[in-house]
Amino acid sequence: MVSKKAEAPKGKLGVMVVGLGAVTSTFITGVLMARKGLAKPVGSVTQYDKIRIGKGDDKKYLHYKDIVPLADLNDIEFAAWDVYPANAFESAVNAEVLKAKDILPVKEELEAIKPLKAAFDKNYAKRLDGDNVKDCKDRWDMVEQLREDIRNFKKETGVERVVVLWAASTEVYVPVDEKIHGSLETLEAAMKADDKEHIAPSMCYAYAALAEGCPFIMGAPNTTVDIPAMWELAEKTKMPIAGKDFKTGQTLVKSGFAPIIGDRCLGLSGWFSTNILGNRDGLVLDEPANFRTKEVSKLSTLETILDPEDQPDLYGHGNDEDTQYYHKVRINYYPPRNDNKEGWDNIDIFGWMGYSMQIKINFLCRDSILAAPLCLDLVLLSDLAMRAGRYGIQRFLSFFLKSPMHDYTKDEKPINNLYQQHTMLRNAIREMGGYPADEEMD
Ligand SMILES: NC(=O)c1ccc[n+]([C@@H]2O[C@H](COP(=O)([O-])OP(=O)(O)OC[C@H]3O[C@@H](n4cnc5c(N)ncnc54)[C@H](O)[C@@H]3O)[C@@H](O)[C@H]2O)c1
């Protein structure tokens, strides 16, 4: 691909987030606090990471902002949609992620962020019961109303560009149906025919965003933009898309740890991951149909890193058919822990002459604290990609995502290995800064 240097940003960047829950309120509060110099955006690679530019005597290590023209945190305006009417301040308080001292200094700005009415269908998240919901004639009308929200936001705030980020609840699993999701024409026809079974509300947000010239990022595991019809729309409108599912806790560890096993040619017979989580996300995921969406996303990580077909001696043992290691993922809703998720991984490996060993990982994390910097990075980098003329699936953003999008109709393989993903990210930044990509992907 011939790469184009990103153009400098003009004016303000609008960030419209679908869902104003724990993740979004933590993200927005952190950005507002960082702007005032009252908090540090720890965990955000766009704010901290340095990349090597040049080689030999000419090499320099520079921050992202010194390589590419990133939007400044002071130039961001926020808006959100939610099923519940709580404003961003109330939502941050309800989420109980942040302490009062980290919310109160930006109380007024947060209170001003009142959620727009959601495009919602209870069949996609049965455990939610809010009434801040649009009244829509059909799915096409849903799209039209969302497009109007985006246009109004631009008019009212004067932002030049908008990025739309999904940080709303995980919807029930919508399997890809070639007849509906296979082309833009059939997708639009299904929206107009109000096909509620195949058109999730999230697809209406994505369609509206792309049609209004806004990049769209899917932070949940929903199949929304991971369908050929949306790729077509992204190509047509020349907009970047990325997804799916923020790679925050257990899967981050998995995609960083699995290469240790793979690179040292150790064997794997099983990997059991379980965790307890007590926030609203955990409540929604307690519903089996919603968990299914998450399970598919979480399971996909290992197979491309530890490939049983490639190394049958090492990864071809474990389950009933004796063809592959046993990989199991569980999420248990457990209210006392709220947003403080605890994850356990039990990894059964084997070494020289097949002798077994075990590794245990216990991650006591904070879900939204891990997700907030990813929201910032994904938003800033999607805006950058748009200004660099990149459109369609942005594979360089796989670093931030559990189940990275790829063109499965062309048998393209996703890249899940964290270190390979980091290489792709660094090379994309170099290219968008006008430097050559110089690390080979193996
Ligand atoms: N925190 C993490 O580590 C992490 C990691 C990966 C993915 N995610 C995903 O991020 C999403 C947000 O997580 P959270 O902890 O903030 O959840 P949350 O339940 O606190 O917030 C989600 C919000 O989305 C709203 N919502 C649901 N459907 C909507 C719709 N159609 N339109 C507008 N709003 C809608 C809900 O009312 C809720 O307030 C979830 O899908 C979660 O699975 C989170």
PDBQT file of the ligand as one rigid body, heavy atoms in Angstrom, charges set to zero:
ROOT
HETATM    1  N1  LIG A 501     -13.941  -2.542  30.651  1.00  0.00    +0.000 N 
HETATM    2  C1  LIG A 501     -13.336  -3.456  29.945  1.00  0.00    +0.000 C 
HETATM    3  O1  LIG A 501     -12.274  -3.925  30.320  1.00  0.00    +0.000 OA
HETATM    4  C2  LIG A 501     -13.925  -3.890  28.646  1.00  0.00    +0.000 A 
HETATM    5  C3  LIG A 501     -13.155  -4.697  27.813  1.00  0.00    +0.000 A 
HETATM    6  C4  LIG A 501     -13.676  -5.094  26.591  1.00  0.00    +0.000 A 
HETATM    7  C5  LIG A 501     -14.925  -4.671  26.209  1.00  0.00    +0.000 A 
HETATM    8  N2  LIG A 501     -15.666  -3.926  27.043  1.00  0.00    +0.000 N 
HETATM    9  C6  LIG A 501     -17.007  -3.567  26.607  1.00  0.00    +0.000 C 
HETATM   10  O2  LIG A 501     -17.225  -2.191  26.727  1.00  0.00    +0.000 OA
HETATM   11  C7  LIG A 501     -18.626  -1.987  26.872  1.00  0.00    +0.000 C 
HETATM   12  C8  LIG A 501     -18.870  -0.988  27.984  1.00  0.00    +0.000 C 
HETATM   13  O3  LIG A 501     -18.502  -1.522  29.241  1.00  0.00    +0.000 OA
HETATM   14  P1  LIG A 501     -18.970  -0.799  30.587  1.00  0.00    +0.000 P 
HETATM   15  O4  LIG A 501     -18.280  -1.491  31.715  1.00  0.00    +0.000 OA
HETATM   16  O5  LIG A 501     -18.870   0.662  30.446  1.00  0.00    +0.000 OA
HETATM   17  O6  LIG A 501     -20.516  -1.206  30.621  1.00  0.00    +0.000 OA
HETATM   18  P2  LIG A 501     -21.723  -0.408  31.291  1.00  0.00    +0.000 P 
HETATM   19  O7  LIG A 501     -22.817  -1.387  31.401  1.00  0.00    +0.000 OA
HETATM   20  O8  LIG A 501     -21.276   0.327  32.519  1.00  0.00    +0.000 OA
HETATM   21  O9  LIG A 501     -22.064   0.708  30.203  1.00  0.00    +0.000 OA
HETATM   22  C9  LIG A 501     -22.662   0.412  28.990  1.00  0.00    +0.000 C 
HETATM   23  C10 LIG A 501     -23.765   1.408  28.767  1.00  0.00    +0.000 C 
HETATM   24  O10 LIG A 501     -24.273   1.206  27.447  1.00  0.00    +0.000 OA
HETATM   25  C11 LIG A 501     -25.630   1.539  27.459  1.00  0.00    +0.000 C 
HETATM   26  N3  LIG A 501     -26.263   0.990  26.257  1.00  0.00    +0.000 N 
HETATM   27  C12 LIG A 501     -26.567  -0.302  25.970  1.00  0.00    +0.000 A 
HETATM   28  N4  LIG A 501     -27.102  -0.416  24.739  1.00  0.00    +0.000 NA
HETATM   29  C13 LIG A 501     -27.109   0.845  24.222  1.00  0.00    +0.000 A 
HETATM   30  C14 LIG A 501     -27.535   1.375  22.985  1.00  0.00    +0.000 A 
HETATM   31  N5  LIG A 501     -28.059   0.600  22.040  1.00  0.00    +0.000 N 
HETATM   32  N6  LIG A 501     -27.399   2.707  22.784  1.00  0.00    +0.000 NA
HETATM   33  C15 LIG A 501     -26.866   3.523  23.751  1.00  0.00    +0.000 A 
HETATM   34  N7  LIG A 501     -26.452   3.051  24.942  1.00  0.00    +0.000 NA
HETATM   35  C16 LIG A 501     -26.579   1.730  25.175  1.00  0.00    +0.000 A 
HETATM   36  C17 LIG A 501     -26.135   0.970  28.773  1.00  0.00    +0.000 C 
HETATM   37  O11 LIG A 501     -27.317   1.579  29.183  1.00  0.00    +0.000 OA
HETATM   38  C18 LIG A 501     -24.951   1.261  29.700  1.00  0.00    +0.000 C 
HETATM   39  O12 LIG A 501     -25.116   2.459  30.433  1.00  0.00    +0.000 OA
HETATM   40  C19 LIG A 501     -19.241  -3.372  27.118  1.00  0.00    +0.000 C 
HETATM   41  O13 LIG A 501     -19.801  -3.867  25.925  1.00  0.00    +0.000 OA
HETATM   42  C20 LIG A 501     -18.059  -4.200  27.476  1.00  0.00    +0.000 C 
HETATM   43  O14 LIG A 501     -18.235  -5.583  27.158  1.00  0.00    +0.000 OA
HETATM   44  C21 LIG A 501     -15.196  -3.506  28.250  1.00  0.00    +0.000 A 
ENDROOT
TORSDOF 0
